[in-house]
Amino acid sequence: MLGKLLKYEFKATARIFLLLYAALFVVAGLNALLLSLSGYVYAGFSNEVMVVIYDTITALAVFLYVMISIAVIIATIIVFIVRFYRMLGNEGYLWFTLPVTVNQHIISKLIPAFVWSVLSGLVFFVSLGVLMMPLVGTDLFQLMPIVWNEFIGLGLNPTLWLVCLVVLLVIALLQGYLMFYAAMAMGPNIVKSRLGGSVLAYLLLYIATQIVATIQMVLLVIPLNAQVSAIESAMMWGNFTGIISAVDQIVLFGTICYCVGYLILGAIFYLLTRYFMSRKLNLA
């Protein structure tokens, strides 16, 4: 049954995101075309009116690209918040009559939200590359391996940094959606207004996460001080290998600590969502 729910979620949301992605690529391509024509326009037209028209069209195209990019980012978040919120409202009288467990309901909303969020990020960066292609050409693709090898040549581990960044972003993304879900599941049990209760619950959870993050940062100071001391000692003796090793260790240690924190909070939010949906469900 989970497979059917996932299929329905992807099918219901695909039309929105595919249209937004198509619009983003079309506008990015238009901007790339206008940028590639800029040299011909400024060199070929002596009439200032034509130059002004070109500049106006270019400015509007850039503005449109920015607006669609923002729309893609906002829609990715709003669509899945709204879909989960509606499931806990009037639509819930249909959803919760299905032979589906609460865990399957949560997972069927979480997986599409995660997948489309990752796709939206990738689409945005690809469209930005399309837009910038007339300016940088293939130099960017040639420059990236050079920069990567320079980091390796210095003794740093860019692969480690990239893996840490990706893992941290993935866990943080899942934790963020689960916090929204927990707030919406708790909301109707806090105040009579479902929307007001969800907002209030989210604010309370957000404050709690900030307190936890502050405590986590304070606890990280002690072990990180040892690494900073190692870096200072290595700098004093001119041991650049020791400096680089300590920097990589700081990146790895910090990533592990924050990932553990996000995982714990995500698990708490998941359990809260499951509890309120199974024991305190309020579809008012």
C-alpha positions as CSV (number, residue, x, y, z in Angstrom):
1,M,0.0,0.0,0.0
2,L,2.9,2.3,0.7
3,G,3.9,2.0,-3.0
4,K,0.5,3.1,-4.1
5,L,0.6,6.1,-1.8
6,L,4.0,7.1,-3.1
7,K,2.9,6.7,-6.7
8,Y,-0.2,8.9,-6.0
9,E,2.0,11.6,-4.2
10,F,4.5,11.8,-7.0
11,K,1.8,11.8,-9.7
12,A,-0.2,14.6,-7.9
13,T,2.9,16.8,-7.4
14,A,4.7,16.1,-10.7
15,R,2.6,18.4,-12.7
16,I,3.4,21.4,-10.5
17,F,7.1,20.9,-10.4
18,L,7.6,19.8,-14.0
19,L,5.9,23.0,-15.2
20,L,8.1,25.1,-12.8
21,Y,11.2,23.3,-13.9
22,A,10.3,23.8,-17.6
23,A,9.6,27.5,-17.1
24,L,12.9,27.9,-15.2
25,F,14.9,26.3,-18.0
26,V,13.1,28.3,-20.7
27,V,13.8,31.6,-18.9
28,A,17.4,30.5,-18.2
29,G,17.8,29.7,-21.9
30,L,16.3,33.1,-22.8
31,N,18.8,34.9,-20.5
32,A,21.7,32.9,-22.0
33,L,20.6,33.9,-25.5
34,L,20.3,37.5,-24.5
35,L,23.8,37.4,-22.9
36,S,25.3,35.8,-25.9
37,L,23.9,38.6,-28.1
38,S,25.1,41.4,-26.0
39,G,28.3,41.9,-27.9
40,Y,26.6,42.1,-31.2
41,V,24.0,44.5,-29.9
42,Y,26.4,46.9,-28.3
43,A,28.7,46.8,-31.3
44,G,26.2,46.7,-34.1
45,F,23.6,49.2,-33.0
46,S,24.5,52.8,-33.0
47,N,20.9,53.7,-32.2
48,E,20.6,54.2,-28.5
49,V,16.9,53.3,-28.6
50,M,17.7,49.8,-29.7
51,V,20.3,49.4,-26.9
52,V,17.8,50.7,-24.3
53,I,15.2,48.2,-25.6
54,Y,17.7,45.4,-25.4
55,D,18.8,46.4,-21.8
56,T,15.1,46.6,-20.8
57,I,14.3,43.1,-22.2
58,T,17.5,41.7,-20.5
59,A,16.6,43.2,-17.2
60,L,13.0,41.8,-17.4
61,A,14.4,38.4,-18.3
62,V,16.8,38.4,-15.3
63,F,14.0,39.5,-13.0
64,L,11.7,36.8,-14.4
65,Y,14.4,34.2,-13.8
66,V,14.9,35.3,-10.2
67,M,11.2,35.2,-9.6
68,I,10.8,31.7,-11.0
69,S,13.8,30.5,-9.0
70,I,12.2,31.8,-5.8
71,A,8.9,30.2,-6.8
72,V,10.6,26.9,-7.3
73,I,12.2,27.0,-3.8
74,I,9.1,28.3,-2.1
75,A,6.7,25.9,-3.9
76,T,8.9,22.9,-3.0
77,I,8.3,23.7,0.7
78,I,4.8,25.0,0.6
79,V,3.3,22.2,-1.6
80,F,4.3,19.4,0.8
81,I,3.4,21.4,4.0
82,V,0.0,22.1,2.5
83,R,-0.5,18.4,1.4
84,F,0.3,17.1,4.9
85,Y,-1.8,19.9,6.5
86,R,-4.8,18.9,4.3
87,M,-4.4,15.3,5.2
88,L,-5.0,16.3,8.8
89,G,-8.1,18.3,7.9
90,N,-11.3,17.4,6.1
91,E,-9.3,15.1,3.7
92,G,-8.3,13.0,6.6
93,Y,-11.8,11.5,6.8
94,L,-10.9,9.8,3.5
95,W,-7.2,9.2,4.1
96,F,-7.6,7.5,7.5
97,T,-10.3,5.1,6.3
98,L,-7.7,3.5,4.0
99,P,-5.9,0.3,5.2
100,V,-2.7,2.2,5.8
101,T,-0.7,2.6,9.0
102,V,0.3,6.0,10.4
103,N,3.9,5.2,9.6
104,Q,3.0,4.7,6.0
105,H,1.1,8.0,5.9
106,I,4.1,9.9,7.2
107,I,6.6,8.2,5.0
108,S,4.4,8.6,1.9
109,K,4.6,12.4,2.5
110,L,8.2,12.6,3.6
111,I,9.8,10.7,0.7
112,P,8.3,12.8,-2.1
113,A,9.0,16.0,-0.2
114,F,12.7,15.0,0.1
115,V,13.0,13.8,-3.5
116,W,11.4,16.9,-5.0
117,S,13.5,19.2,-2.7
118,V,16.7,17.6,-4.0
119,L,15.5,17.8,-7.6
120,S,14.6,21.4,-7.2
121,G,18.0,22.2,-5.9
122,L,19.7,20.4,-8.7
123,V,17.4,22.0,-11.3
124,F,18.2,25.4,-9.9
125,F,22.0,24.9,-10.1
126,V,21.8,23.4,-13.6
127,S,19.6,26.3,-14.8
128,L,22.1,28.7,-13.3
129,G,24.9,27.0,-15.3
130,V,22.8,27.3,-18.5
131,L,22.3,31.0,-17.8
132,M,26.0,31.6,-17.1
133,M,27.3,29.6,-20.0
134,P,27.7,32.5,-22.4
135,L,29.8,34.3,-19.8
136,V,32.1,31.5,-18.6
137,G,31.7,29.0,-21.5
138,T,33.4,25.7,-20.7
139,D,36.0,27.4,-18.5
140,L,34.0,26.6,-15.4
141,F,34.1,22.8,-16.1
142,Q,37.8,23.0,-16.8
143,L,38.4,25.1,-13.7
144,M,36.6,22.8,-11.2
145,P,39.1,19.8,-11.6
146,I,42.0,22.2,-11.3
147,V,40.7,23.7,-8.0
148,W,39.9,20.2,-6.8
149,N,43.4,19.0,-7.5
150,E,44.8,22.2,-5.8
151,F,43.0,21.3,-2.6
152,I,44.4,17.7,-2.8
153,G,47.8,19.1,-3.5
154,L,47.7,21.2,-0.3
155,G,46.9,18.0,1.6
156,L,43.3,18.8,2.2
157,N,40.5,16.2,1.6
158,P,37.8,17.9,-0.6
159,T,36.0,14.5,-1.0
160,L,35.6,14.4,2.8
161,W,34.3,18.0,2.8
162,L,31.8,17.3,0.0
163,V,30.5,14.1,1.6
164,C,30.1,15.9,5.0
165,L,28.2,18.7,3.3
166,V,25.9,16.4,1.4
167,V,25.1,14.2,4.4
168,L,24.5,17.2,6.6
169,L,22.1,18.8,4.1
170,V,20.2,15.5,3.6
171,I,19.7,15.0,7.3
172,A,18.9,18.6,8.0
173,L,16.3,18.6,5.2
174,L,14.5,15.5,6.6
175,Q,14.6,17.0,10.1
176,G,13.1,20.2,8.8
177,Y,10.1,18.5,7.2
178,L,9.5,16.3,10.2
179,M,9.4,19.4,12.4
180,F,6.7,20.8,10.2
181,Y,4.8,17.5,10.4
182,A,5.1,17.3,14.2
183,A,3.8,20.9,14.5
184,M,0.8,20.2,12.3
185,A,0.0,17.0,14.1
186,M,0.2,18.7,17.5
187,G,-1.5,22.0,16.5
188,P,-5.2,21.0,16.9
189,N,-4.5,19.7,20.4
190,I,-3.0,23.0,21.6
191,V,-5.7,25.4,20.6
192,K,-9.0,25.1,18.8
193,S,-7.8,26.8,15.6
194,R,-5.9,24.1,13.6
195,L,-3.9,26.7,11.7
196,G,-3.1,28.8,14.8
197,G,-2.3,25.7,16.8
198,S,0.1,24.5,14.1
199,V,1.9,27.8,13.9
200,L,2.1,28.0,17.7
201,A,3.4,24.4,17.9
202,Y,6.0,25.1,15.2
203,L,7.2,28.2,17.1
204,L,7.6,26.1,20.3
205,L,9.5,23.4,18.5
206,Y,11.7,25.9,16.7
207,I,12.6,27.6,20.1
208,A,13.3,24.1,21.5
209,T,15.6,23.3,18.6
210,Q,17.5,26.6,19.0
211,I,18.0,25.8,22.6
212,V,19.4,22.4,21.7
213,A,21.6,23.9,19.0
214,T,23.0,26.4,21.5
215,I,23.8,23.7,24.0
216,Q,25.3,21.7,21.3
217,M,27.6,24.6,20.2
218,V,28.7,25.1,23.8
219,L,29.5,21.4,24.2
220,L,31.5,21.5,20.9
221,V,33.7,24.3,22.2
222,I,35.7,22.0,24.5
223,P,36.8,19.3,21.9
224,L,37.2,21.9,19.2
225,N,39.6,23.9,21.4
226,A,41.9,21.0,21.4
227,Q,41.9,21.0,17.6
228,V,42.4,24.8,17.5
229,S,45.4,24.4,19.9
230,A,46.8,21.7,17.6
231,I,46.5,24.2,14.6
232,E,48.2,27.0,16.6
233,S,51.0,24.6,17.6
234,A,51.5,23.4,14.0
235,M,51.5,27.1,12.8
236,M,54.1,27.9,15.4
237,W,56.4,25.1,14.2
238,G,55.6,25.6,10.5
239,N,54.0,22.1,10.4
240,F,51.5,22.7,7.6
241,T,50.6,19.0,7.4
242,G,49.5,19.2,11.0
243,I,47.4,22.2,10.3
244,I,45.6,20.6,7.3
245,S,45.0,17.4,9.3
246,A,43.5,19.3,12.1
247,V,41.2,21.3,9.8
248,D,39.9,18.0,8.2
249,Q,39.3,16.6,11.7
250,I,37.4,19.7,12.7
251,V,35.2,19.4,9.6
252,L,34.5,15.7,10.2
253,F,34.0,16.1,14.0
254,G,31.6,19.1,13.5
255,T,29.6,17.3,10.8
256,I,29.2,14.1,12.9
257,C,28.0,16.1,16.0
258,Y,25.5,18.2,14.0
259,C,24.3,15.1,12.1
260,V,23.7,13.3,15.4
261,G,21.8,16.3,16.7
262,Y,19.6,16.5,13.6
263,L,19.0,12.7,13.7
264,I,17.9,12.9,17.4
265,L,15.6,15.8,16.7
266,G,14.3,14.2,13.6
267,A,13.5,11.0,15.5
268,I,11.7,13.0,18.2
269,F,9.7,14.9,15.7
270,Y,8.8,11.6,13.9
271,L,7.7,10.0,17.1
272,L,5.6,13.1,18.1
273,T,3.9,13.1,14.7
274,R,3.2,9.4,14.9
275,Y,1.9,9.7,18.5
276,F,-0.5,12.6,17.8
277,M,-1.7,11.0,14.5
278,S,-2.4,7.6,16.1
279,R,-3.5,8.6,19.7
280,K,-4.6,12.3,19.5
281,L,-5.8,12.7,16.0
282,N,-8.0,15.7,15.6
283,L,-9.4,16.4,12.2
284,A,-11.4,19.4,13.2
